Amino acid sequence: QVQLVESGGGLVQAGGSLRLSCAGSGLTLSRYAMAWFRQAPGKEREFVGVTSRRTMSTEYADSVKGRFAASRDNAKNTVYLQMNSLKPEDTAVYYCAASLYASQRDGDYNIWGQGTQVTVSS
């Protein structure tokens, strides 16, 4: 069984921080590019960030650049999204996703977690 499970979401006030986790089961995450997407009610799914499988480099959406940071812990088969200086517009369900190659398009990912809610109050 291949599965990704997100955790770490919750309520936080503007300016605060959260760290999201995405744990893999049935797949070795170091073999995949791992991306984060988010979706707010009534809005399209939006790219947040990705770590490359081959180079371990990272890319971020302009809206989160400088505030969010993705990382990996291969020993725990887990990837993280550290979110700092949170804004109300960051409120969304956050998803992790796996693909063989890094991409900013959600259609390029075939393994998805169930999502975790992040709510930022003003």
N, C-alpha and C positions, 0 to 999 in steps of 0.2 A: 504494500500500500504506500503510495506516494502522497505526502501531506505536508503542508506548510501551516503553521499555527502562529498567529500574531497575538501579542499581549502587550500590556503597558499603557494602553489608552486610558482616558479618564477626563475628569474636569480639572481645569487649571485656569487661573486668571491671567490676563494679558501681561506679558513680560516674563512669565514663568517658563519652566522647562519640563519636558517629558522625554523618556527614552523608550522607544518601541522596540520589541524583540520579535524576531521571526525564526522559529525553530523548525528544522527540517526533520522529517521522518521518512525512511524509505528512499532517500536520495542524499548524496553528498554535496552540500551546497558549494564547496570549493570548486566543483566542476561546472558551475553555472554562473552566468551573469545574474545578479540579484537586483531587482528593481523595487522601488516603492512608488505607488500611485495613491491618489486620494480622490474621493468623490463626495461633494456636498449635495444636499437635496435639490433636485431640479437642475443640476449642472452635469456636464460631461465629465467623465473620468479624466484626471489630470496627472501628468507625469510629475514626479517629485525628485527622484534621484536614482542612480544605478551604480553598481560596482561591477567592473568588467571581470569576466572569468579568467582571461589570459594575463592581463596586465595589472589587475587589482586597482586600476585607476577609477576615479569617480567623476560623475557628471551630475549637475543639479539644474533644476528649473530656476530661471531668473528670480522668481518670486520667493525662493527659499535660500538662495545662494548667500553664504556668509552666516546663516542662522542654523541650518540643518547640516548634519554630517552623518554619512553612512559608514559602517565599519563591519568587520567580520571577526568572529572567534571560531576558527576552524576546529579547535579541540572540542567545542561545545556544539558544533554543527549549527551555528546560529548567526544571524546577521542582525544589525541594530540600526536604528535611526534615532540619533540624538537631535532633539528639537529644542532650540533655545530662542529666547526673545519672542515667544509665541504671540500671535495676533489673532483677533477674532476671525479674520478671514481664513485662518488655518483650520477652522472647524470643519471636519469632514470625517468620513470613514476612511481609514488608511489600510491599504492592502500591500502585501509583499507578493512578488511574482518571480519565477525562475525561467530562464531561457539559456540556450547554448551560447548566444551572442548578445552583447549589450545593445539595447535599443531604447528609444524614448516613446515608442508606439505600443499601446497596450495590446494591439492585435498580434504582436510578435511574441507574446508570452503564452505558454500553454499550461503552466502550473501556477495556481493561485491559492493564497490563503483566504480565510473567511472574512477577514477585516476586523479592525478594532476602532471604536469610536473615540475621537478626540474632540473635546468641546472647550473652547477658549472664551471666557467671559471678559467683558470690558470693564 
